[in-house]
Amino acid sequence: MIRRTIRQIVQMTDGVLDESKWDSLPVTGVSTDTRTIQRGNLFIPIKRKQNGHLYVEEAFRKGASASLWCKDEPHPPQQVPLIFVDNPLSALHRLASRYRAELKMRVIGVTGSNGKTTTKDMIASIFACCFRVCKTEGNLNNHYGLPLTLLQMEEDTQIAVVEMGMSDTWEIALLSNIAQPDIAVITMIGESHLGTLGTREAIAAAKLEITEALSSNGVLIINGDEPLLAEGLAKLNLPETVRVLRFGFSSDNDYSLSSIQIGHQATEFSVNGRKELHYKVPLPGKHYACNALAAIAAAEWSGISSADIRQGLASVRPTGMRMEIKRSPAGFTVINDAFNASPSSVKAAIEVLCEMSGFTRKKLVLGDMLELGTEEELLHREIGRLLSPEAIDSVYTYGKLAGYIAEEAKLTFGPHRVHSFTDKASLADQLLSEAGNGTAILVKGSRGAGLEDIVERLLDGAS
C-alpha cells in the first residue's frame, strides 16, 4: 500500500498543509471509513449519504496519521495534521493516479455489461503464474473503489488487474485516466444501464471510454461478436500503435471458441480450432469460455506461455455468487448465480441449466432485472417467452418485475408449473417442499433483489 510522508501526500493531492511541523510524519494506506481505518492511514472524508468530515476526529482517535479536509467545510479540528483540498474525492483521484504513475507496473483494465468480474479473476489468476499481481476485490470498481484499490497496492506490484464499473457516461473515462491501463478489455455490451443511457449504442460508447487513457503502445481487447463495439471503435481516433484484438464465438475473431464441452462444474474448449490450445475453466457455461478468451488474449500479448495460461485458468477462484455449485444434504444442487443479472446474463445462465446433464429435475428461480429503463417490462416478458417447458420443470419468480416473467411462462408451462412470489421465505419453503435428490435449482437475479437469501434458506433448511 502507499507509504509516503505527509509532505509527499500534500504534493500528490495538490493540497495545503498549514503547519510544516507535520511534514515528515509517515502515512501508510488510506481509508474512507472509520469502521475499518488502520493506524497510520490517511483519512479521506467523502460526502455521500453522510458527510465524512463529521468522522475526522474519530479517525484521528483511531490512529489516522492525517486527514484531508475540504477548504469550504467549516470548523476543522485543531492541532491535528489536516491537508486542505478543494474536493476530497478529486484529491483521492489525483493521489491514486500519481501513485499509479510512480509504480513500475502494468495495469489491465476490464469493463463490460456482463462478465467483467469473472474476466478480471481469470486474468489475475493467469498472470499470477508469472508476476506479482494485485486485483480489484469485491465491488470496488467505481470512482471510490478503483482509486482505493490502486492505493492498496504494494510498490513491488508488477501487474494490476482493475475492474471498471459505471452507471453513466464519462465514468469509465474518469477511471481510465486514474488507472492509465496498458491493456483494456471490454467483455460485452448488454442491456444494463438502459435506464440511464437509453440505448445499447450509448452503452457501447460509454464502455469504449476505457481507451481514454490507454497506453499508446497498449492493446484493446474487445468482443468481436458485438457490432456496436466495432462501430464505436471506428469513431475513435486511437493511435496506430494501439493493437486491437477481437475475441468471441465467430471464427472471424482473432480468438475464437471451438470444441466446447460443458460439465457440471467446468467448461473445456479449444482456441481457433487448435487442439494444442485446449483449456479448462472451473465454471459451467459457454459464456465463461468466451470470457476466458479475453484473458488468453491479454496473456499471450504479454508473452505468457500456453502452459501457464492453462494452469492459471484451471486454478481461477471466481468471486462469489457466480455459478457457484452448492450441494445440499437433502441431495439437491443449488447453482448460485445471484450476484447480478441482465437479460444477456440471464439467458446465458438459463442455457447452462438446460445443457446440464445428470439431473432428474431442473428448477429455475429468477428475480427482478434492474436498471433497464422504459423497456423493463418488455425485457422481462421476453425472458418468460424463451423458457422451455421441455428443458425446465418449474419456474419461480421473486419481485414485481419478475412477475412479468411468470405471466409469460404460464402461457407455455401452464399455471401449476410457474409460481410468483413477493416473499423470499415463502419461495424458499415451497422449493424445499418440492426439491429432492437429483434436482438442480438455478437462482439468478439482480444484486438489488438479494436472492442469496433464498440460497441460504435452501441450504440451511435442508440441513
N, C-alpha and C positions, 0 to 999 in steps of 0.2 A: 504494500500500500504506500501511498505518498508519504514521504518523510522529508520535510522541509522546515526551515526556521520561519518564524512569524514574518520577518522582513521579506523572505522569499515569497511567502503567501501573499503579502501585500502587493508585491510586484506582479505576480501572476494573476491577481484578480483586479488590477488597476484600482486598488483600494487606498485608503489613507489611514495611517496609524498615528494617533495624536501624541503618543508618548514613546520615544525611542528606547526607553529602558526595557521594552518587551522584545526588541529586535531579535535577539539571539535565542529566544525560547523555542524549543523544538515542538513541531506539530507532527503527529502520527495519525494518518487517516482522517476521514471526515464523517459527519453524521448529520442527518436532518431530523432525528428522532431521539428525544431524551430517554425514551424507554429502553433503547439499545445502545446508547452512547458509551464509548470506552474512554478510559483515562488517556489523555494526550490528544484527543480528537479536536479537529476544528468543527465547531457547530455552525450550521448554516440555517438560519431561521427563514423558512419558506412560508409564504402566505397561501394557504389552501383553505380548507374548511375553517381552520383556526389560524390565528396569526402566530407564527413561530417565534416572534420576538417576545411573546409572553413567557417563553420557556428558556430564555437565555440564562437567566440567573440560576435556574435549576441545572442547566448544562454545566455551568461552572462548579456548582456544588458537587456534581458527579464526576468532576475531574477534567473537563474540557480545558485545553490549553489556550484556546482563543475562540472568538466568535465573530462572524460577520454581523453588521448592523446597517440597516438601510438609513441613508442620510436624512430621509424625510420622516423617519419614525421618532416620535418624541420619547423623552425620559430614558435615555440609555443608562445602564448601570455604571457606577463609578468604580475606579480603581481595579479594573479588570482589562485584559487586552482585547479591545474591540477594533475591528477593521471596518471602517466606514466605506460603504459602496453605494452606487446608485440603485442597484437592484440585486438582492442576494441570489436570485435564480440565475440572472445573467452572469453574475460573478462566478457561480458554480460552473456554468458552461465554459467561461474563459479559463478557469482553473483546470478543468478536465482536458480541454483542448490543448492547453500549453503543456500539461503534464504528459499527454499522449505524444506531443511533438518532441519532447525531451527523451522519450524512451526509444530504444533501438529494437522495435518490434514491428511486425506486420499485423495489420488489422483486417479481419474478414467481417464484412457487414452482411447481415441476412435480413431480408424483408419479404413480404408477400401476404396475400389474403389468408392463406392457409399453409400449414407445413413449415413455417419458419422456425419454430422452436425445435421440432424434430430434426430439421436440416442442420440447425446450429449444433445440436447434440452430436449428430453424425460427423460433422466437420471437426468438432473438437476432439472426438474420440479417435479419428484417423490421425490428425496432426499430433496428438499426444504420443503416438508411437515414435515420433522423431524429434519433437520440440517440447519446450516448457510452455504449456498452454493455459490460458485463463478464458473463461466464457461467462456470458450472462447467466445469472442464476435466477430461478423463479420467473417473475413477470417484470423484472427491472429493465424494460425495453422502451421506456418513454423518455421525455425530456427531463425527468427527475432520475429515473433508473439508469439510463445509459451513462451519464457523467459519473454517477456514484460507482458504477461498475468499473469504469476506467481508473478511477482514483483508488480502487481497492487492489489494483494490480501491482505486483512487485516489480521492481526495476529490472529484474533479470528475465521477465516475461518475453518470450520470443514470438508467440502467436496469440493474438486476442481475437476471440470469436464473439461478436456482439450482435444481438438481435435488435431490430429497429421496428417498433410498432407505431401506429398512427391512428388518428380519428379524423384528421382534416388535412387540407393542403398545407404545404411548407413545413410540416412537422418532420418528415423524413429528410428534407433538405437541411433543417437545423441539426438533426442527429448526424448527418453525413459530414457537416462542417466541424462538428465536435470530434467525431471518430476518425475522419480522414482515411477512409478504407483503401487498402491496396487491392482487395478483391471484394466485389459486390455481387450478391446473389439475390435474384427475385424468383421466388418459388412458383407463384401463380397469381392470377387475378380472379377473384371471386366476387361475391355479392355483398360481403361485409362492408359496412360504411356507406351503403347506398343512402341511408338516412341523412348523412351529412354531405356526401359528394354527388349524389344524384344519379350518376351513370357509371358503368364499368369503364368507359373511356377515361373519365375523370380519376377513377381509382388507379388505372394503369399509369396515368401521368403522375399521380402522387407517388406511386411506388418507384417510378423512374427517377424521382428526385434523389435517390441514393447515389446517383452519379454526380451530384453537385460538387462534392469534394473528392471524387475518386482520383487516385493517383494517375498521372498522365502516362505512366508505364504499367498501369494495372490491368485487371481483367474484369469484365462484366459477364456474369453467367445468368442467363435468362431462360425461362420456359419457352422453348421454341414452338410448342403447340398452341401458344396463345397469340393470335394475330394482333391483338391490341398492343402487345409489347413491341412487336415488330413495327407497327405503325407509329407508336410513340417514339421508338428509338430513332426512326428515320427523321424525326423532327428535332432531335438533339444535335448539338454541334460538338460531338465528342472528338478529342484529339485522335489522329490517325494511329497514334501509338497505343491506344487502348484496344485490347483484344476482346472481342465479343465471342462467347461460346454459348451454344444453344443445346438444351437437353430436353428430352421428352419421349413420348411413345413413338412418334413418327421417325421413320428411318432417314428422313431428310436432316435430322439434327446431328450435331457433332457427337452427341452422346445419346444413344437410343437403347431402349429395352428390348430384350429378346429372351426366349426360353424361360418365361416366368413361371415359378412354381410356388403356390401359396399353401403353407401349412397352418396348423393351429396357432403357433407362436412365432413363426418366422416366414420370410419370403426369400426365395433364391431366384437369381436372374443372371443373365449374361449381358454384356455391353457390346453393342454394334455387331451382334451375331458371332462374336469371337469366344470360343469355348475356354480359352486360356484366361479370359477376363470374366470369370464366374465369381459371384459374390453372394453373401447371405446377410440379411439384417434381421434382428430378433423382434420383428414386428410383422403381423399379418396384413397384407394388402398391397395391391399394385401401386397405390399412390405413395407408399413408403419407399418402394423400389425406385419410383420416379424421383423422389426427394434425394435418394442416395446418389442418383446420377449427378446432381449438382455438387454434392460433396466429393464425388470422384473427380469431377472436372476441376474443382479447386485444388485437390490434392495432386493430380497429375501436372497441372500447371506449375505447382510448387516443387516438382521433382520427387514426389513421394512414390515409392515403388508399388506395384500391384500387390505384392505380398503384405506390405504394411497397410495398404488400403483394406485388404481383405481382413487382416487382423483387427483393424480399427472398427470396421463396420460390424464384425461379429461380436465385438465386446461393447458396443454402444449401450448406454443405460439411459433411455429416454426419460425426459421429465414426466412426472406422474400424470395419471388420468388420460393417457393416450394409448388406447387399445390395450390397456392392462388386463391381463388374463387372471381371474381370481376363481379358484375352485372352492366351493362351499362344502362343509361337512355333510350336507344333505345330498351331494352328488351332482348338483347343477353347476354350471360355469357362468360367471358374470364377466362380460367384456366391458370394462370401464373406459369409455371414451368421452367422459363428461367435462373435459377441460374447456371446450368451446365448440361452437357449431355455426356453420353457414350452409346454405343449400349445397354447395360443392362438397364440403366435407361430410355432410350427412349422406349424400348419395354414395360417396366413396366407402363410408363405413357400412352402409346397407349392403353394398356389393360384396364386401368382405364377409359379412354374416351369411349371405346367400351362398357364397362359394365354399364356406367351411363344411367339411365332411365329418362324420363320426358322431353326430348329434341326432337324437331321436326327435327333438322338437326345438324350434327356434322362436324366441320371443323378442320383440322389439319395443324398447322404451324410448320415446322421443319427447324432448322438452321444447320450449319456445326457442326460435332462432331470432336473435335481437339485431338491432341496428340495420334493418332492411328498408326503412323508409316507407314510402307510399305503396310499395309492391309487397309488403309483408304478408298480407292475406293470400295473394296470388301465389307467392313462392311457397308458402306452407301447404296450400292446396295441391300444388304441383308435386310435392313430396308424397302426399297421400295417394295421388293417382298412379304414381310409378311403383307402389308397393305391390308385390306379387303374392297372392294367397297360396300359390303352389310352393313358394320358397320359404314363406314365413307363416308360422302357425297362428300367432295372435299379436295384436298391436295395442300398446298402452301409451297414452299421451298425458303430459302434465303441463298445465298452463293454458291461458286463454288462446294464444296464437296457435299452439299445438293442437288445440281443439279443431282447427280447420283441417289439419292432417287427418284427424279421426273422422270428420264428416265425409271426406272424400274416400277414405279407406273403407268405410262401411258399405259403400256402393259396390265394391267387389268382394270384400271379405264377409259381408253380412253383419248384422248388429251384434251377434253373440261372440264374435272374434275380435272386436275392437272396443276398447274401454278408455274413456276420457276422464281425467281426474283434475281436481284443483287442490288436492291434499296429498302430499308425498307419502305420508304414513299409510294412508288407505291404499294407495297404489302398490306400495311395497308389500302390504299384508295380503292383497289379492294375489300378487305374484308368488308369495311364499306358499299360499294355499294350492297353487297350481303347478309350480315348478317341481320337478323331480329329477331323479337320476337320468343323466343324458340330455338335459335341457341346456341350451345356450341362451343367455339373456344379454342383448346388447343395449347399453344405456348411453344415450347421446343427447346433448343439449347445449345451449349457450351458457357461458360462465355465470351469467346472472340468474339462471334457473336453479343452480346449485344441486344438480342431480346426484352429486356424490353422496348426498344424504340418503338417497334411495339405495345406492350401492352399499353403504354402511349398514343400513337396516336389513337389507337382504342377507348380508354375510353374518351379521350378529344374530339375526332371528333364526338362522338355520343352524347355529352352533349348539 
